[in-house]
Amino acid sequence: MAEHQEGRLNALAPDEKVTPVTVYTLTGLAVGQLVSKEQIRVSTWLRTNMAPAYLSLYEARFLSLAGRDAGQSLAFAELHVPTSQVIAFHLLPPASDPLDYDPNEPYRKMEPVSVMTGFFRFDGLLRMSTYSNLGAYLDVTKEAFTPIYEVEVYNQAAPSLKAVRASYALIRQEAALFARCV
């Protein structure tokens, strides 16, 4: 990634793009513009070995849900979030990427799940083998981030906030509780 400097969004290299994203941490959520190489599929980036050590957001806002600043929305020209602290991540709607799977692939199903992590609940669909169930899926999956599809995100700390809908979100598996919907 090029040097971080003033006006980074106005100084993109020809092979770079800007994508609006939402990043969830244990203390709040950040929304901002993420700069990446053009060929990067940002929605799945954290599942790859090319994931950055920091997610650098520009024109960022951080909604603090813990501590002294709880309930405050803070604005920053730049906000650098360690990827190790990301508990969930998705493109900011209406931005979206093409599906990362073949919907006609045999022996696959979409299982309704509710995932609780930090101050947030993610209701959506988990893609797995038709021969599997949620417990077995979690036992064998070794990825750091689990993809959830057709997601509705609820803020448990501020229930008055409207749910956010995204076509795809990544959830840090070790930081989440997974529940099968009834």
DODRENDREN-46849 format. One record per residue: residue in three letters; x, y, z of N, C-alpha, C, O in turn. Coordinates in steps of 0.02 Angstrom, whole numbers, always signed. Example, Ala and Ser with C-alpha at 12.3 -4.5 7.8 and 13.67 -1.06 7.14 Angstrom:
+------+--------+--------+--------+--------+--------+--------+--------+--------+--------+--------+--------+--------+
| resn |   n.px |   n.py |   n.pz |  ca.px |  ca.py |  ca.pz |   c.px |   c.py |   c.pz |   o.px |   o.py |   o.pz |
+------+--------+--------+--------+--------+--------+--------+--------+--------+--------+--------+--------+--------+
|  ALA |   +660 |   -284 |   +390 |   +615 |   -225 |   +390 |   +660 |   -165 |   +390 |   +712 |   -166 |   +423 |
|  SER |   +642 |   -112 |   +354 |   +684 |    -53 |   +357 |   +645 |     +2 |   +394 |   +670 |    +57 |   +402 |
+------+--------+--------+--------+--------+--------+--------+--------+--------+--------+--------+--------+--------+
//
This chain:
+------+--------+--------+--------+--------+--------+--------+--------+--------+--------+--------+--------+--------+
| resn |   n.px |   n.py |   n.pz |  ca.px |  ca.py |  ca.pz |   c.px |   c.py |   c.pz |   o.px |   o.py |   o.pz |
+------+--------+--------+--------+--------+--------+--------+--------+--------+--------+--------+--------+--------+
|  MET |    +43 |    -58 |     +0 |     +0 |     +0 |     +0 |    +45 |    +61 |     +0 |    +96 |    +62 |    +34 |
|  ALA |    +27 |   +111 |    -37 |    +65 |   +173 |    -41 |    +66 |   +208 |    +26 |    +26 |   +194 |    +70 |
|  GLU |   +113 |   +254 |    +34 |   +118 |   +292 |    +96 |    +51 |   +325 |   +112 |    +15 |   +348 |    +68 |
|  HIS |    +35 |   +326 |   +177 |    -26 |   +361 |   +199 |     -9 |   +435 |   +205 |    +33 |   +454 |   +244 |
|  GLN |    -42 |   +475 |   +166 |    -30 |   +547 |   +168 |    -95 |   +585 |   +166 |   -148 |   +556 |   +154 |
|  GLU |    -90 |   +649 |   +178 |   -148 |   +693 |   +176 |   -182 |   +686 |   +107 |   -147 |   +686 |    +56 |
|  GLY |   -247 |   +682 |   +106 |   -283 |   +678 |    +42 |   -273 |   +611 |     +6 |   -274 |   +609 |    -55 |
|  ARG |   -265 |   +558 |    +42 |   -252 |   +492 |    +13 |   -304 |   +473 |    -39 |   -287 |   +443 |    -90 |
|  LEU |   -367 |   +490 |    -27 |   -420 |   +471 |    -74 |   -414 |   +509 |   -140 |   -441 |   +487 |   -191 |
|  ASN |   -379 |   +565 |   -139 |   -369 |   +604 |   -201 |   -305 |   +586 |   -236 |   -290 |   +613 |   -290 |
|  ALA |   -267 |   +540 |   -208 |   -202 |   +522 |   -237 |   -197 |   +447 |   -249 |   -147 |   +416 |   -233 |
|  LEU |   -249 |   +418 |   -278 |   -249 |   +346 |   -292 |   -203 |   +330 |   -350 |   -197 |   +367 |   -398 |
|  ALA |   -170 |   +273 |   -344 |   -130 |   +247 |   -400 |   -179 |   +220 |   -453 |   -236 |   +205 |   -436 |
|  PRO |   -157 |   +213 |   -515 |   -202 |   +187 |   -567 |   -230 |   +118 |   -553 |   -283 |   +100 |   -578 |
|  ASP |   -194 |    +78 |   -512 |   -217 |    +10 |   -497 |   -253 |     +4 |   -430 |   -258 |    -50 |   -402 |
|  GLU |   -277 |    +61 |   -403 |   -311 |    +62 |   -338 |   -384 |    +82 |   -345 |   -404 |   +114 |   -394 |
|  LYS |   -423 |    +62 |   -295 |   -494 |    +81 |   -292 |   -512 |    +98 |   -220 |   -475 |    +82 |   -173 |
|  VAL |   -570 |   +130 |   -212 |   -596 |   +148 |   -146 |   -661 |   +111 |   -136 |   -705 |   +111 |   -180 |
|  THR |   -669 |    +79 |    -78 |   -729 |    +41 |    -62 |   -754 |    +62 |     +7 |   -716 |    +63 |    +55 |
|  PRO |   -819 |    +80 |    +12 |   -847 |    +96 |    +79 |   -859 |    +32 |   +118 |   -888 |    -16 |    +93 |
|  VAL |   -835 |    +30 |   +181 |   -840 |    -30 |   +222 |   -864 |    -13 |   +293 |   -861 |    +45 |   +315 |
|  THR |   -887 |    -65 |   +328 |   -902 |    -61 |   +399 |   -859 |   -112 |   +434 |   -856 |   -170 |   +413 |
|  VAL |   -826 |    -90 |   +488 |   -781 |   -133 |   +527 |   -807 |   -133 |   +599 |   -817 |    -80 |   +628 |
|  TYR |   -817 |   -193 |   +626 |   -842 |   -200 |   +695 |   -785 |   -222 |   +740 |   -745 |   -266 |   +722 |
|  THR |   -781 |   -192 |   +799 |   -731 |   -211 |   +850 |   -769 |   -225 |   +915 |   -830 |   -215 |   +918 |
|  LEU |   -733 |   -246 |   +966 |   -765 |   -259 |  +1030 |   -791 |   -195 |  +1063 |   -834 |   -198 |  +1106 |
|  THR |   -766 |   -137 |  +1042 |   -786 |    -75 |  +1074 |   -832 |    -31 |  +1032 |   -857 |    +19 |  +1057 |
|  GLY |   -843 |    -49 |   +969 |   -886 |     -7 |   +927 |   -882 |    -27 |   +854 |   -862 |    -83 |   +837 |
|  LEU |   -902 |    +20 |   +811 |   -899 |     +6 |   +740 |   -873 |    +67 |   +703 |   -885 |   +124 |   +723 |
|  ALA |   -836 |    +53 |   +650 |   -808 |   +106 |   +608 |   -835 |    +99 |   +538 |   -845 |    +44 |   +512 |
|  VAL |   -848 |   +157 |   +507 |   -870 |   +160 |   +438 |   -822 |   +207 |   +402 |   -808 |   +261 |   +427 |
|  GLY |   -797 |   +187 |   +344 |   -752 |   +230 |   +308 |   -736 |   +203 |   +239 |   -763 |   +153 |   +217 |
|  GLN |   -690 |   +238 |   +207 |   -670 |   +220 |   +139 |   -604 |   +181 |   +143 |   -555 |   +206 |   +171 |
|  LEU |   -603 |   +122 |   +115 |   -545 |    +78 |   +115 |   -512 |    +80 |    +46 |   -546 |    +71 |     -4 |
|  VAL |   -447 |    +91 |    +45 |   -409 |    +92 |    -18 |   -376 |    +24 |    -27 |   -344 |     -1 |    +19 |
|  SER |   -385 |     -6 |    -85 |   -355 |    -71 |   -100 |   -334 |    -73 |   -173 |   -351 |    -29 |   -213 |
|  LYS |   -297 |   -125 |   -190 |   -281 |   -136 |   -260 |   -345 |   -153 |   -297 |   -391 |   -183 |   -269 |
|  GLU |   -349 |   -134 |   -360 |   -410 |   -143 |   -400 |   -432 |   -216 |   -403 |   -492 |   -230 |   -401 |
|  GLN |   -385 |   -264 |   -407 |   -402 |   -334 |   -415 |   -425 |   -367 |   -350 |   -447 |   -425 |   -352 |
|  ILE |   -420 |   -334 |   -293 |   -440 |   -363 |   -229 |   -516 |   -364 |   -224 |   -549 |   -314 |   -236 |
|  ARG |   -542 |   -421 |   -205 |   -614 |   -426 |   -189 |   -619 |   -409 |   -115 |   -607 |   -451 |    -71 |
|  VAL |   -637 |   -347 |   -100 |   -634 |   -320 |    -32 |   -678 |   -360 |    +16 |   -659 |   -370 |    +73 |
|  SER |   -735 |   -383 |     -6 |   -781 |   -418 |    +39 |   -751 |   -482 |    +68 |   -769 |   -503 |   +123 |
|  THR |   -705 |   -514 |    +31 |   -675 |   -577 |    +55 |   -601 |   -569 |    +73 |   -568 |   -618 |    +90 |
|  TRP |   -575 |   -509 |    +71 |   -504 |   -495 |    +80 |   -476 |   -525 |   +145 |   -421 |   -552 |   +146 |
|  LEU |   -514 |   -520 |   +199 |   -489 |   -543 |   +264 |   -483 |   -619 |   +268 |   -452 |   -646 |   +314 |
|  ARG |   -513 |   -655 |   +221 |   -508 |   -728 |   +219 |   -447 |   -751 |   +180 |   -434 |   -812 |   +176 |
|  THR |   -409 |   -706 |   +153 |   -351 |   -724 |   +111 |   -286 |   -714 |   +149 |   -284 |   -683 |   +202 |
|  ASN |   -232 |   -742 |   +121 |   -166 |   -732 |   +151 |   -138 |   -664 |   +132 |    -82 |   -647 |   +152 |
|  MET |   -174 |   -625 |    +93 |   -154 |   -557 |    +75 |   -187 |   -504 |   +119 |   -179 |   -444 |   +106 |
|  ALA |   -222 |   -525 |   +170 |   -256 |   -477 |   +214 |   -204 |   -432 |   +247 |   -151 |   -455 |   +267 |
|  PRO |   -219 |   -368 |   +252 |   -171 |   -321 |   +282 |   -169 |   -328 |   +358 |   -215 |   -354 |   +388 |
|  ALA |   -115 |   -303 |   +388 |   -109 |   -303 |   +461 |   -157 |   -251 |   +491 |   -182 |   -259 |   +547 |
|  TYR |   -169 |   -197 |   +453 |   -215 |   -144 |   +474 |   -264 |   -130 |   +418 |   -246 |   -131 |   +359 |
|  LEU |   -326 |   -117 |   +436 |   -375 |    -90 |   +388 |   -372 |    -14 |   +396 |   -391 |    +13 |   +448 |
|  SER |   -348 |    +19 |   +345 |   -341 |    +92 |   +347 |   -403 |   +123 |   +315 |   -415 |   +117 |   +255 |
|  LEU |   -443 |   +157 |   +357 |   -504 |   +189 |   +334 |   -494 |   +264 |   +329 |   -463 |   +294 |   +373 |
|  TYR |   -520 |   +293 |   +277 |   -515 |   +366 |   +266 |   -585 |   +395 |   +270 |   -635 |   +361 |   +256 |
|  GLU |   -589 |   +459 |   +289 |   -654 |   +491 |   +301 |   -696 |   +446 |   +346 |   -754 |   +432 |   +332 |
|  ALA |   -665 |   +425 |   +401 |   -695 |   +374 |   +445 |   -736 |   +405 |   +501 |   -724 |   +460 |   +524 |
|  ARG |   -785 |   +366 |   +521 |   -824 |   +382 |   +581 |   -822 |   +319 |   +625 |   -828 |   +263 |   +601 |
|  PHE |   -814 |   +330 |   +690 |   -813 |   +275 |   +738 |   -867 |   +287 |   +790 |   -867 |   +338 |   +824 |
|  LEU |   -914 |   +240 |   +795 |   -966 |   +242 |   +845 |   -941 |   +201 |   +904 |   -938 |   +140 |   +901 |
|  SER |   -924 |   +236 |   +958 |   -899 |   +203 |  +1018 |   -958 |   +176 |  +1059 |  -1007 |   +212 |  +1071 |
|  LEU |   -954 |   +114 |  +1079 |  -1008 |    +83 |  +1118 |   -985 |    +62 |  +1188 |  -1022 |    +30 |  +1225 |
|  ALA |   -923 |    +80 |  +1205 |   -896 |    +60 |  +1270 |   -854 |   +117 |  +1298 |   -829 |   +159 |  +1261 |
|  GLY |   -846 |   +116 |  +1363 |   -801 |   +164 |  +1396 |   -829 |   +234 |  +1400 |   -889 |   +245 |  +1395 |
|  ARG |   -783 |   +281 |  +1410 |   -801 |   +351 |  +1421 |   -837 |   +382 |  +1361 |   -879 |   +426 |  +1370 |
|  ASP |   -821 |   +361 |  +1301 |   -850 |   +390 |  +1241 |   -912 |   +352 |  +1216 |   -934 |   +364 |  +1160 |
|  ALA |   -940 |   +306 |  +1255 |   -997 |   +266 |  +1233 |  -1053 |   +310 |  +1206 |  -1072 |   +360 |  +1237 |
|  GLY |  -1078 |   +291 |  +1148 |  -1132 |   +327 |  +1116 |  -1110 |   +385 |  +1073 |  -1150 |   +415 |  +1038 |
|  GLN |  -1045 |   +401 |  +1074 |  -1020 |   +456 |  +1034 |   -997 |   +432 |   +966 |   -969 |   +377 |   +959 |
|  SER |  -1010 |   +473 |   +916 |   -984 |   +460 |   +849 |   -925 |   +506 |   +839 |   -932 |   +567 |   +843 |
|  LEU |   -867 |   +478 |   +827 |   -806 |   +516 |   +819 |   -785 |   +515 |   +746 |   -788 |   +463 |   +714 |
|  ALA |   -763 |   +573 |   +720 |   -742 |   +578 |   +650 |   -666 |   +583 |   +646 |   -634 |   +616 |   +687 |
|  PHE |   -637 |   +548 |   +596 |   -565 |   +548 |   +587 |   -549 |   +552 |   +512 |   -585 |   +522 |   +472 |
|  ALA |   -497 |   +588 |   +494 |   -474 |   +588 |   +425 |   -447 |   +519 |   +407 |   -458 |   +494 |   +352 |
|  GLU |   -412 |   +487 |   +455 |   -386 |   +419 |   +446 |   -398 |   +381 |   +510 |   -392 |   +408 |   +565 |
|  LEU |   -415 |   +318 |   +503 |   -422 |   +273 |   +560 |   -392 |   +206 |   +540 |   -413 |   +176 |   +490 |
|  HIS |   -344 |   +182 |   +579 |   -309 |   +120 |   +563 |   -329 |    +68 |   +615 |   -310 |    +73 |   +673 |
|  VAL |   -367 |    +18 |   +593 |   -392 |    -34 |   +638 |   -351 |    -97 |   +629 |   -347 |   -124 |   +573 |
|  PRO |   -319 |   -122 |   +683 |   -281 |   -185 |   +676 |   -328 |   -241 |   +655 |   -381 |   -251 |   +685 |
|  THR |   -310 |   -277 |   +604 |   -351 |   -333 |   +580 |   -363 |   -383 |   +636 |   -415 |   -416 |   +637 |
|  SER |   -316 |   -389 |   +681 |   -323 |   -436 |   +737 |   -380 |   -416 |   +784 |   -404 |   -457 |   +823 |
|  GLN |   -402 |   -353 |   +781 |   -457 |   -329 |   +824 |   -524 |   -328 |   +788 |   -575 |   -310 |   +818 |
|  VAL |   -525 |   -346 |   +725 |   -587 |   -346 |   +686 |   -628 |   -407 |   +705 |   -604 |   -464 |   +700 |
|  ILE |   -690 |   -397 |   +728 |   -733 |   -454 |   +745 |   -784 |   -467 |   +690 |   -813 |   -522 |   +686 |
|  ALA |   -796 |   -417 |   +648 |   -840 |   -426 |   +590 |   -825 |   -371 |   +539 |   -796 |   -319 |   +556 |
|  PHE |   -845 |   -384 |   +477 |   -826 |   -339 |   +422 |   -875 |   -350 |   +365 |   -892 |   -406 |   +349 |
|  HIS |   -896 |   -295 |   +333 |   -935 |   -301 |   +271 |   -931 |   -236 |   +232 |   -913 |   -184 |   +258 |
|  LEU |   -949 |   -241 |   +168 |   -954 |   -182 |   +126 |  -1013 |   -141 |   +150 |  -1063 |   -168 |   +173 |
|  LEU |  -1007 |    -75 |   +146 |  -1061 |    -31 |   +166 |  -1113 |    -30 |   +110 |  -1098 |     -8 |    +54 |
|  PRO |  -1174 |    -53 |   +124 |  -1225 |    -52 |    +72 |  -1236 |    +19 |    +47 |  -1233 |    +67 |    +86 |
|  PRO |  -1248 |    +27 |    -17 |  -1268 |    -24 |    -67 |  -1209 |    -58 |   -102 |  -1221 |    -98 |   -148 |
|  ALA |  -1148 |    -43 |    -83 |  -1090 |    -77 |   -116 |  -1096 |   -152 |   -107 |  -1118 |   -176 |    -55 |
|  SER |  -1076 |   -190 |   -158 |  -1077 |   -263 |   -153 |  -1028 |   -292 |   -204 |  -1008 |   -259 |   -252 |
|  ASP |  -1009 |   -353 |   -191 |   -967 |   -392 |   -237 |  -1009 |   -448 |   -266 |  -1061 |   -465 |   -238 |
|  PRO |   -988 |   -477 |   -322 |  -1023 |   -536 |   -348 |  -1019 |   -593 |   -297 |   -975 |   -594 |   -255 |
|  LEU |  -1065 |   -641 |   -302 |  -1064 |   -700 |   -258 |   -995 |   -734 |   -260 |   -963 |   -735 |   -313 |
|  ASP |   -975 |   -761 |   -204 |   -911 |   -796 |   -201 |   -920 |   -872 |   -206 |   -875 |   -910 |   -189 |
|  TYR |   -978 |   -893 |   -229 |   -993 |   -965 |   -236 |  -1041 |   -974 |   -294 |  -1072 |   -927 |   -318 |
|  ASP |  -1048 |  -1036 |   -317 |  -1095 |  -1054 |   -370 |  -1161 |  -1074 |   -336 |  -1162 |  -1125 |   -302 |
|  PRO |  -1214 |  -1037 |   -346 |  -1278 |  -1053 |   -313 |  -1307 |  -1120 |   -336 |  -1352 |  -1147 |   -303 |
|  ASN |  -1283 |  -1147 |   -391 |  -1308 |  -1212 |   -416 |  -1264 |  -1270 |   -395 |  -1275 |  -1327 |   -417 |
|  GLU |  -1214 |  -1258 |   -354 |  -1170 |  -1311 |   -331 |  -1211 |  -1362 |   -292 |  -1248 |  -1344 |   -246 |
|  PRO |  -1205 |  -1427 |   -310 |  -1244 |  -1478 |   -275 |  -1219 |  -1490 |   -204 |  -1161 |  -1475 |   -187 |
|  TYR |  -1262 |  -1517 |   -163 |  -1246 |  -1538 |    -95 |  -1225 |  -1481 |    -49 |  -1185 |  -1490 |     -3 |
|  ARG |  -1252 |  -1422 |    -62 |  -1239 |  -1364 |    -19 |  -1306 |  -1335 |     +2 |  -1355 |  -1338 |    -35 |
|  LYS |  -1308 |  -1308 |    +63 |  -1369 |  -1277 |    +88 |  -1352 |  -1212 |   +124 |  -1295 |  -1200 |   +143 |
|  MET |  -1403 |  -1171 |   +133 |  -1396 |  -1109 |   +171 |  -1434 |  -1120 |   +236 |  -1495 |  -1130 |   +236 |
|  GLU |  -1398 |  -1118 |   +292 |  -1426 |  -1131 |   +358 |  -1437 |  -1064 |   +394 |  -1389 |  -1026 |   +402 |
|  PRO |  -1499 |  -1049 |   +416 |  -1510 |   -986 |   +453 |  -1474 |   -988 |   +520 |  -1479 |  -1036 |   +558 |
|  VAL |  -1436 |   -934 |   +535 |  -1399 |   -929 |   +597 |  -1406 |   -859 |   +627 |  -1422 |   -811 |   +592 |
|  SER |  -1394 |   -856 |   +691 |  -1388 |   -793 |   +726 |  -1319 |   -794 |   +759 |  -1303 |   -841 |   +795 |
|  VAL |  -1280 |   -743 |   +746 |  -1212 |   -740 |   +772 |  -1205 |   -678 |   +816 |  -1219 |   -622 |   +795 |
|  MET |  -1185 |   -690 |   +878 |  -1176 |   -635 |   +926 |  -1102 |   -625 |   +937 |  -1065 |   -672 |   +953 |
|  THR |  -1081 |   -562 |   +930 |  -1010 |   -545 |   +940 |  -1006 |   -473 |   +963 |  -1032 |   -428 |   +930 |
|  GLY |   -973 |   -462 |  +1020 |   -969 |   -394 |  +1046 |  -1038 |   -367 |  +1060 |  -1079 |   -400 |  +1092 |
|  PHE |  -1052 |   -307 |  +1037 |  -1116 |   -274 |  +1046 |  -1165 |   -289 |   +989 |  -1218 |   -257 |   +985 |
|  PHE |  -1149 |   -336 |   +946 |  -1186 |   -345 |   +884 |  -1214 |   -415 |   +876 |  -1185 |   -464 |   +899 |
|  ARG |  -1271 |   -419 |   +841 |  -1301 |   -483 |   +822 |  -1309 |   -482 |   +746 |  -1336 |   -435 |   +718 |
|  PHE |  -1285 |   -535 |   +715 |  -1289 |   -542 |   +642 |  -1336 |   -601 |   +627 |  -1320 |   -658 |   +644 |
|  ASP |  -1392 |   -587 |   +597 |  -1439 |   -639 |   +576 |  -1430 |   -649 |   +501 |  -1435 |   -601 |   +462 |
|  GLY |  -1417 |   -711 |   +480 |  -1406 |   -723 |   +409 |  -1403 |   -797 |   +393 |  -1430 |   -838 |   +430 |
|  LEU |  -1370 |   -812 |   +339 |  -1367 |   -881 |   +314 |  -1294 |   -903 |   +310 |  -1251 |   -867 |   +286 |
|  LEU |  -1282 |   -964 |   +334 |  -1216 |   -994 |   +333 |  -1217 |  -1049 |   +280 |  -1260 |  -1093 |   +283 |
|  ARG |  -1171 |  -1048 |   +233 |  -1168 |  -1097 |   +178 |  -1127 |  -1157 |   +200 |  -1069 |  -1150 |   +222 |
|  MET |  -1157 |  -1216 |   +195 |  -1122 |  -1277 |   +216 |  -1147 |  -1337 |   +177 |  -1194 |  -1332 |   +137 |
|  SER |  -1116 |  -1393 |   +188 |  -1135 |  -1456 |   +156 |  -1206 |  -1476 |   +179 |  -1225 |  -1463 |   +236 |
|  THR |  -1243 |  -1506 |   +134 |  -1310 |  -1530 |   +152 |  -1306 |  -1586 |   +203 |  -1355 |  -1602 |   +236 |
|  TYR |  -1247 |  -1617 |   +211 |  -1238 |  -1672 |   +258 |  -1213 |  -1647 |   +326 |  -1199 |  -1688 |   +371 |
|  SER |  -1207 |  -1582 |   +334 |  -1178 |  -1554 |   +395 |  -1231 |  -1518 |   +436 |  -1288 |  -1509 |   +414 |
|  ASN |  -1211 |  -1497 |   +495 |  -1254 |  -1453 |   +537 |  -1208 |  -1400 |   +566 |  -1147 |  -1402 |   +555 |
|  LEU |  -1236 |  -1353 |   +603 |  -1197 |  -1297 |   +628 |  -1139 |  -1320 |   +672 |  -1083 |  -1297 |   +663 |
|  GLY |  -1151 |  -1366 |   +719 |  -1098 |  -1389 |   +763 |  -1041 |  -1422 |   +726 |   -983 |  -1408 |   +739 |
|  ALA |  -1058 |  -1466 |   +678 |  -1007 |  -1500 |   +639 |   -968 |  -1450 |   +596 |   -907 |  -1455 |   +590 |
|  TYR |  -1004 |  -1402 |   +567 |   -971 |  -1351 |   +526 |   -919 |  -1314 |   +567 |   -862 |  -1305 |   +545 |
|  LEU |   -938 |  -1292 |   +627 |   -892 |  -1253 |   +669 |   -833 |  -1296 |   +693 |   -778 |  -1270 |   +701 |
|  ASP |   -845 |  -1361 |   +703 |   -790 |  -1406 |   +724 |   -737 |  -1414 |   +670 |   -678 |  -1418 |   +686 |
|  VAL |   -757 |  -1415 |   +607 |   -709 |  -1429 |   +554 |   -682 |  -1366 |   +520 |   -629 |  -1369 |   +488 |
|  THR |   -716 |  -1310 |   +526 |   -693 |  -1249 |   +493 |   -635 |  -1219 |   +532 |   -641 |  -1206 |   +592 |
|  LYS |   -581 |  -1207 |   +498 |   -521 |  -1180 |   +531 |   -505 |  -1108 |   +509 |   -454 |  -1081 |   +529 |
|  GLU |   -548 |  -1078 |   +468 |   -536 |  -1010 |   +445 |   -546 |   -961 |   +503 |   -587 |   -973 |   +547 |
|  ALA |   -509 |   -907 |   +502 |   -518 |   -855 |   +553 |   -585 |   -820 |   +545 |   -618 |   -804 |   +595 |
|  PHE |   -605 |   -808 |   +483 |   -668 |   -772 |   +469 |   -718 |   -818 |   +434 |   -701 |   -850 |   +384 |
|  THR |   -778 |   -820 |   +460 |   -832 |   -859 |   +432 |   -878 |   -813 |   +392 |   -899 |   -761 |   +417 |
|  PRO |   -895 |   -832 |   +330 |   -941 |   -790 |   +291 |  -1014 |   -804 |   +309 |  -1034 |   -862 |   +318 |
|  ILE |  -1052 |   -751 |   +314 |  -1124 |   -755 |   +326 |  -1157 |   -715 |   +269 |  -1134 |   -660 |   +252 |
|  TYR |  -1210 |   -743 |   +241 |  -1243 |   -712 |   +184 |  -1311 |   -683 |   +203 |  -1342 |   -704 |   +252 |
|  GLU |  -1334 |   -634 |   +163 |  -1399 |   -602 |   +174 |  -1408 |   -582 |   +248 |  -1453 |   -605 |   +282 |
|  VAL |  -1363 |   -541 |   +271 |  -1356 |   -524 |   +342 |  -1397 |   -463 |   +361 |  -1402 |   -414 |   +324 |
|  GLU |  -1427 |   -467 |   +421 |  -1456 |   -409 |   +455 |  -1416 |   -401 |   +519 |  -1410 |   -447 |   +558 |
|  VAL |  -1389 |   -341 |   +529 |  -1347 |   -327 |   +588 |  -1385 |   -283 |   +636 |  -1411 |   -230 |   +618 |
|  TYR |  -1389 |   -306 |   +698 |  -1423 |   -269 |   +751 |  -1372 |   -247 |   +803 |  -1327 |   -285 |   +821 |
|  ASN |  -1380 |   -186 |   +826 |  -1336 |   -160 |   +878 |  -1370 |   -172 |   +945 |  -1420 |   -140 |   +960 |
|  GLN |  -1343 |   -218 |   +984 |  -1373 |   -236 |  +1049 |  -1366 |   -180 |  +1100 |  -1408 |   -175 |  +1145 |
|  ALA |  -1314 |   -138 |  +1094 |  -1303 |    -84 |  +1142 |  -1349 |    -24 |  +1129 |  -1364 |    +14 |  +1174 |
|  ALA |  -1370 |    -17 |  +1067 |  -1414 |    +39 |  +1048 |  -1471 |    +12 |  +1005 |  -1471 |    +21 |   +944 |
|  PRO |  -1519 |    -22 |  +1037 |  -1572 |    -54 |   +999 |  -1616 |     -6 |   +958 |  -1652 |    -27 |   +913 |
|  SER |  -1612 |    +59 |   +973 |  -1651 |   +107 |   +935 |  -1622 |   +118 |   +865 |  -1657 |   +143 |   +821 |
|  LEU |  -1559 |    +98 |   +855 |  -1530 |   +105 |   +788 |  -1559 |    +53 |   +741 |  -1570 |     -4 |   +760 |
|  LYS |  -1572 |    +74 |   +680 |  -1601 |    +31 |   +630 |  -1551 |    -24 |   +610 |  -1491 |    -13 |   +608 |
|  ALA |  -1577 |    -84 |   +596 |  -1535 |   -139 |   +573 |  -1502 |   -122 |   +506 |  -1532 |    -87 |   +465 |
|  VAL |  -1442 |   -145 |   +497 |  -1405 |   -136 |   +434 |  -1410 |   -202 |   +396 |  -1402 |   -256 |   +425 |
|  ARG |  -1424 |   -198 |   +331 |  -1428 |   -257 |   +289 |  -1369 |   -258 |   +241 |  -1354 |   -207 |   +210 |
|  ALA |  -1337 |   -315 |   +236 |  -1281 |   -324 |   +189 |  -1288 |   -393 |   +157 |  -1315 |   -439 |   +187 |
|  SER |  -1263 |   -399 |    +96 |  -1269 |   -463 |    +62 |  -1218 |   -514 |    +88 |  -1227 |   -574 |    +78 |
|  TYR |  -1166 |   -490 |   +122 |  -1111 |   -534 |   +142 |  -1073 |   -501 |   +199 |  -1058 |   -442 |   +196 |
|  ALA |  -1057 |   -539 |   +250 |  -1016 |   -514 |   +305 |   -967 |   -568 |   +326 |   -981 |   -628 |   +319 |
|  LEU |   -911 |   -547 |   +352 |   -862 |   -594 |   +381 |   -863 |   -585 |   +456 |   -862 |   -529 |   +482 |
|  ILE |   -865 |   -641 |   +492 |   -867 |   -641 |   +565 |   -806 |   -679 |   +591 |   -792 |   -735 |   +568 |
|  ARG |   -770 |   -649 |   +638 |   -713 |   -685 |   +668 |   -741 |   -741 |   +711 |   -773 |   -729 |   +762 |
|  GLN |   -728 |   -802 |   +690 |   -760 |   -861 |   +720 |   -743 |   -866 |   +795 |   -788 |   -882 |   +834 |
|  GLU |   -682 |   -854 |   +815 |   -663 |   -863 |   +885 |   -692 |   -809 |   +931 |   -688 |   -816 |   +992 |
|  ALA |   -720 |   -756 |   +903 |   -748 |   -702 |   +944 |   -824 |   -703 |   +943 |   -855 |   -654 |   +964 |
|  ALA |   -854 |   -757 |   +919 |   -926 |   -756 |   +909 |   -961 |   -817 |   +939 |   -931 |   -871 |   +947 |
|  LEU |  -1024 |   -807 |   +956 |  -1068 |   -861 |   +976 |  -1114 |   -874 |   +917 |  -1144 |   -827 |   +891 |
|  PHE |  -1121 |   -937 |   +896 |  -1162 |   -955 |   +839 |  -1223 |   -992 |   +864 |  -1217 |  -1039 |   +904 |
|  ALA |  -1281 |   -973 |   +840 |  -1343 |  -1006 |   +860 |  -1383 |  -1025 |   +797 |  -1387 |   -987 |   +749 |
|  ARG |  -1412 |  -1084 |   +799 |  -1456 |  -1106 |   +745 |  -1525 |  -1075 |   +758 |  -1551 |  -1080 |   +814 |
|  CYS |  -1552 |  -1045 |   +708 |  -1617 |  -1012 |   +714 |  -1673 |  -1063 |   +717 |  -1667 |  -1117 |   +688 |
|  VAL |  -1725 |  -1047 |   +753 |  -1782 |  -1093 |   +761 |  -1832 |  -1080 |   +707 |  -1884 |  -1114 |   +705 |
+------+--------+--------+--------+--------+--------+--------+--------+--------+--------+--------+--------+--------+
//
